[in-house]
């Protein structure tokens, strides 16, 4: 059924998003470069704006330090 496929994809997206947040948090914790350039590096790698990269990084840090 199509609704089941949509629900399954939503679960997959959530799983992938959680993995991305985990990777971002780990990168932030272990970044060996100048930390103020981290969002620039993330933005370039993902093809997004620095504002979006900053938001993603903040979300990752929030969830990993909150739990």
C-alpha positions in Angstrom: 0.0 0.0 0.0 1.3 3.5 -0.8 0.7 4.8 2.7 2.9 2.1 4.1 5.7 3.0 1.7 5.4 6.7 2.7 5.6 5.8 6.4 8.6 3.5 5.8 10.4 6.3 4.0 9.6 8.7 6.8 11.2 6.3 9.3 14.3 5.9 7.0 14.6 9.7 6.7 14.5 10.0 10.5 17.1 7.3 10.9 19.4 9.1 8.4 18.8 12.4 10.0 19.8 11.0 13.4 23.0 9.6 11.9 23.8 12.9 10.3 23.3 14.7 13.7 25.6 12.1 15.4 28.3 12.6 12.7 28.0 16.4 13.0 28.3 16.3 16.8 31.3 14.0 16.6 33.0 16.3 14.0 32.4 19.3 16.3 33.9 17.5 19.3 36.9 16.3 17.4 37.5 19.1 14.9 41.2 19.8 14.6 40.9 23.0 12.6 40.0 26.4 13.7 36.5 25.9 15.2 35.1 29.1 13.8 35.5 27.7 10.3 33.7 24.5 11.0 30.3 25.7 9.8 32.0 27.0 6.6 33.4 23.5 6.0 30.1 21.8 6.7 28.2 24.3 4.4 30.6 23.6 1.5 30.4 19.8 2.0 26.6 19.8 2.1 26.0 22.5 -0.5 24.0 24.6 1.9 24.3 28.1 3.4 26.4 28.8 6.4 23.3 29.7 8.3 21.8 26.3 7.5 25.1 24.6 8.5 25.1 26.6 11.8 21.6 25.4 12.5 22.4 21.8 11.8 25.5 21.9 14.0 23.6 23.6 16.8 20.8 21.0 16.6 23.5 18.2 16.7 25.2 19.7 19.7 21.9 20.2 21.5 20.7 16.7 21.1 24.0 15.0 22.0 24.6 17.1 25.1 20.9 17.0 26.2 20.7 13.2 26.3 
